[in-house]
């Protein structure tokens, strides 16, 4: 797979295909319905990854005041993007 962090390039599908990837891994907060749909339309699988306890704690206190923590509610929001799998805690 190909892993992208916060700044997903506009041509991320092309990059993944050129690398011969069968799946694309996106940071949880970059999983949009449009991106996930593009991945699946290109014939690849999708995965959302979370930052682990320390990184997630920082995110919920500095970026996303409305989510609380990495928990089942956050997983539901990310799953709503259509992502096929998630790498969690």
N, C-alpha and C positions, 0 to 999 in steps of 0.2 A: 504494500500500500504506500501511498504518498501522504505525508502529514503536513498540514498547513496550520500555522498559528493565527494570531490576531489579524494580520494584514493579508487576507486572501486575495491573490492577484486576480485581475479580471479574466485572465486566460488560464485559470487553474485546471480546467478540464484538459486543455491542450498539454499542459505541463505533465499532468498525470498520465495521459495517453502516451506521450513521448517517452516517459519513464517505464512504460509497459505495466503500469499499475492495474490491479484488478479491483482495487477499492481506494477510496479517498477518506482520510481521517481529518475531520475539522474540529477545532476547539469549540466547545459547547456553545459559546455565545456568538459563533459565526454561522451556526446551522439555521439557515433560512429555508423556507419551503422551496423557493426558486433555486437555490444552490443544490439542495438535495435532489430535486426533480431533474436538474441538469446532469447530475452524477448518474442517476438511474437511467436517464435517456441515453447516456453514453455507454451503457452496458456495464457499469461498475457498481460495486456495493459502497455503502456509506457507513461511517462510524463517527460518533461524537466522543470526544475525550474531555475529561474534567481534569483540573489542575492538581488534585490531591488535597489533603486536609489543610496544609499550610497555605497553598496558593488560593484555594477556594475561600478560606477565611479572609484573606486579604481582599479578594474580589467582593465578597458580600459586605465588607465594611468600607470599601472605597469606591466601588463602581455601581453595584446593584443593591440599593437599599431596600428594594421591594421584594426580594426573593428569600431572605432569611438565611438559607444555608443550602449546601448540597444535600437534598433530601428528595423524597418521593414527589413532592410538588414540582421541584425543579426538573426532575427527570420527565415528568409528564409534559412540561412545557417543551423540552427539547425533543421528546418523542413526537410531539405534534408536528414537527417539521417534516416527518416522514423518514427520518434516519433509521437505518436498519439495525444498528447495534450501538452500544455505548460502553465505554471504558470508564468505570466508576471506582470510587474509593479503593 
